[in-house]
Amino acid sequence: MTVLEFKGYTVNEMNYKKNPNYIPGSSKKISLNPTFSSDNDISDNEIHVNLDIKVGSLKETSIPFEASCSVQGLFEYNPNEDEDDIGIDTFLRNNALAILYPYARAIIATLTTSSNEFPGYNLPTVNITKALESNNDNS
């Protein structure tokens, strides 16, 4: 048994919208500026972790679309296995989000590729914990 056991994930929401304000050729480089947010709900040793990702915009003329998704992971914390007494918060911040990110990343790639109008967008591989901290610093 592990300290933090991943029980699976579900998709709460996934969304793709074509930007009606997009003007093709208005910019040579399209910057989708992904934003990340997360929260969790801890009940005894059962933990629900939500990861939300949004890319693109419906307002800027240089961005062709907006895509977003929200995934929720179910984890079980086994305190008896936490021999170094690292604690649930550290495991959630570092491990749970890192486990969920590839699922959300795949959803965004599928949504944007399925538009069949613009090239698909692959979110970069990132340290999701640092990306969330950076988002919080900029908000």
C-alpha positions in Angstrom: 0.0 0.0 0.0 1.2 3.5 -0.7 0.8 6.7 1.3 -1.4 8.4 -1.4 -3.4 5.9 -3.4 -5.0 7.1 -6.6 -8.5 5.7 -7.0 -9.3 7.3 -10.4 -10.6 10.4 -11.9 -13.8 11.8 -13.5 -14.3 14.7 -15.8 -16.5 17.4 -14.3 -16.5 19.6 -17.4 -14.8 20.0 -20.7 -15.5 22.9 -23.1 -14.4 24.2 -26.5 -15.6 27.5 -28.0 -14.6 29.1 -31.2 -13.7 32.8 -30.7 -16.1 34.9 -32.8 -13.7 37.9 -32.4 -10.8 36.0 -33.9 -9.2 37.8 -36.9 -7.0 35.3 -38.9 -3.5 36.7 -39.4 -3.9 39.4 -36.7 -0.9 38.0 -35.0 2.0 35.9 -36.2 2.2 34.2 -32.8 -0.7 32.9 -30.9 -0.2 32.8 -27.1 -2.9 30.8 -25.3 -1.6 31.5 -21.8 -2.9 28.5 -19.8 -4.4 29.2 -16.4 -4.6 26.6 -13.7 -6.6 26.4 -10.5 -7.2 23.6 -7.9 -9.0 22.8 -4.7 -9.6 19.8 -2.6 -12.1 18.3 -0.2 -10.7 16.1 2.6 -13.1 13.8 4.4 -11.3 11.4 6.8 -8.7 9.7 4.6 -10.7 10.2 1.3 -9.7 13.2 -0.7 -11.2 14.7 -3.8 -8.8 17.0 -5.7 -10.1 19.3 -8.5 -7.9 20.6 -11.2 -9.2 23.2 -13.6 -7.4 24.4 -16.8 -8.3 27.0 -19.3 -6.4 28.1 -22.4 -7.2 30.7 -25.0 -9.7 33.6 -25.0 -13.0 34.6 -26.5 -12.2 38.3 -26.3 -8.8 38.8 -28.0 -8.7 39.0 -31.8 -5.4 37.1 -32.0 -6.7 33.9 -30.3 -8.9 31.5 -32.2 -10.6 29.6 -29.4 -11.0 29.0 -25.7 -10.8 25.5 -24.2 -11.2 24.4 -20.6 -11.6 21.3 -18.5 -12.1 20.3 -14.9 -11.1 16.9 -13.6 -11.6 15.5 -10.2 -9.3 12.8 -8.7 -10.2 10.5 -5.9 -7.3 9.7 -3.6 -6.9 7.8 -0.3 -4.4 8.9 2.2 -2.9 6.1 4.3 -1.3 7.8 7.3 0.2 4.5 8.6 2.3 4.4 5.4 3.6 8.0 5.9 6.7 6.8 7.8 8.5 10.2 7.3 5.5 12.1 8.6 5.4 14.2 5.4 1.7 14.9 5.8 -1.3 15.0 3.7 -0.9 18.6 2.4 2.5 17.9 0.9 1.3 14.8 -0.9 -1.8 16.6 -2.2 0.2 19.6 -3.4 3.0 17.6 -5.0 1.7 14.2 -6.0 -2.1 14.4 -6.5 -1.9 17.3 -8.9 1.0 15.8 -10.8 -1.1 12.6 -11.2 -4.2 14.5 -12.5 -2.3 16.9 -14.9 -1.7 14.4 -17.7 -5.4 13.6 -17.9 -6.4 17.3 -18.1 -3.6 17.8 -20.7 -5.0 15.0 -22.9 -8.5 16.5 -22.7 -7.3 19.9 -23.8 -5.4 18.3 -26.7 -8.4 16.3 -27.8 -10.8 19.2 -27.6 -8.6 21.5 -29.6 -7.6 18.8 -32.2 -11.3 17.9 -32.7 -12.2 21.4 -33.8 -10.8 20.5 -37.2 -10.2 24.1 -37.9 -7.1 25.1 -36.0 -4.1 23.0 -35.0 -4.5 21.1 -31.8 -2.9 22.5 -28.7 -0.7 20.4 -26.4 -0.2 22.0 -23.0 3.5 22.0 -22.0 4.8 19.5 -19.5 5.1 21.6 -16.4 5.5 21.3 -12.7 1.8 21.9 -11.9 2.5 22.9 -8.3 4.8 25.7 -9.5 2.4 26.7 -12.3 -0.4 27.0 -9.7 1.8 29.1 -7.4 2.7 31.3 -10.4 -1.0 31.7 -11.2 -1.8 32.7 -7.6 1.1 35.2 -7.6 -0.3 36.8 -10.8 -4.0 37.1 -9.6 
